[in-house]
Amino acid sequence: MFSVDMIISLIFFILLIICVLVGVA
């Protein structure tokens, strides 16, 4: 089962990747 901590970390990681991709693009 997923814990809230894992979900928050996953969302933060995805947002970070999106920001990097937008910055590169």
TORPA-368664 format. One record per residue (C-alpha): residue number from 0; residue in three letters; y, z, x. Coordinates in Angstrom, 2 decimals. Layout:
! residues N
{seq->NUM, type->ALA, py->Y, pz->Z, px->X} $
...
***
This chain:
! residues 25
{seq->0, type->MET, py->0.00, pz->0.00, px->0.00} $
{seq->1, type->PHE, py->3.54, pz->-0.65, px->1.12} $
{seq->2, type->SER, py->5.85, pz->2.26, px->1.81} $
{seq->3, type->VAL, py->9.58, pz->2.12, px->1.11} $
{seq->4, type->ASP, py->10.27, pz->2.35, px->4.84} $
{seq->5, type->MET, py->8.19, pz->-0.76, px->5.56} $
{seq->6, type->ILE, py->9.88, pz->-2.70, px->2.77} $
{seq->7, type->ILE, py->13.38, pz->-1.78, px->3.98} $
{seq->8, type->SER, py->12.47, pz->-2.69, px->7.56} $
{seq->9, type->LEU, py->11.00, pz->-6.02, px->6.43} $
{seq->10, type->ILE, py->14.11, pz->-6.90, px->4.39} $
{seq->11, type->PHE, py->16.40, pz->-5.95, px->7.28} $
{seq->12, type->PHE, py->14.32, pz->-8.06, px->9.68} $
{seq->13, type->ILE, py->14.46, pz->-11.08, px->7.38} $
{seq->14, type->LEU, py->18.23, pz->-10.75, px->6.92} $
{seq->15, type->LEU, py->18.64, pz->-10.50, px->10.69} $
{seq->16, type->ILE, py->16.64, pz->-13.72, px->11.20} $
{seq->17, type->ILE, py->18.72, pz->-15.51, px->8.55} $
{seq->18, type->CYS, py->21.95, pz->-14.42, px->10.24} $
{seq->19, type->VAL, py->20.67, pz->-15.68, px->13.60} $
{seq->20, type->LEU, py->19.61, pz->-19.03, px->12.12} $
{seq->21, type->VAL, py->23.00, pz->-19.45, px->10.42} $
{seq->22, type->GLY, py->24.75, pz->-18.54, px->13.68} $
{seq->23, type->VAL, py->22.70, pz->-21.12, px->15.60} $
{seq->24, type->ALA, py->23.21, pz->-23.77, px->12.94} $
***
